[in-house]
Amino acid sequence: MEKDKHKTDIVFRCDKHGDFKGIVFALFPHEVSDHKGNVMSYQHVGQHSGANYNGCVADSRLATAEEYKGLKEEMESIGYNINIVKKRNYDKYLKSYKEVTEKN
């Protein structure tokens, strides 16, 4: 698959506890999915979905490069051009939020 020309900011996280302990997922910190301010996320099981950024960060930790390697490869295989970031740039988030809420 052809790689996207747009670089997508991704924060790779690993759940800390509960039924999903040790599961790695990707947050798209600057891609708002709905008027509630949720952002897009991706993981092996379930693929894309909306996620509460602050809730996900509270219940997880940054994933190591070894932990997120497989998920990153999967995402790149479907065309993502990934820019790994460690946290959300709030100005970018607000810009995306404004774009989503003005459409409704």
Steps between C-alpha positions, in 0.01 A plus 500: 500500500620851421613699802303812589682824418356662815695420817265383774594576861468185711545437873556130570368400843483176701212424739615476862228284657171322464392269219718687250822509707800490266297576185661763277285753319552813294342836574467765230527798738419762237219324311172575674234241422185666636346808659578361848872549436593133473796417277557214260677187622619175347592156629536149362159391626225743407712708265381866498276652763445818698673535836508740792859622490528596868337177617728289283811682623391459863454122458816436298867581466717583202580181311861414429627472143514123538142486626352712220713360218234257371216751515711765326587254223133406458399866475775573249393198294157659450651832394565707811803731493562514874655779703547369854428754773491458878212731581231717347575847368194680635499768227484230229225323693293819533533569128368152419222532760390830348491347149284210621257710703452761227383230257192431716 
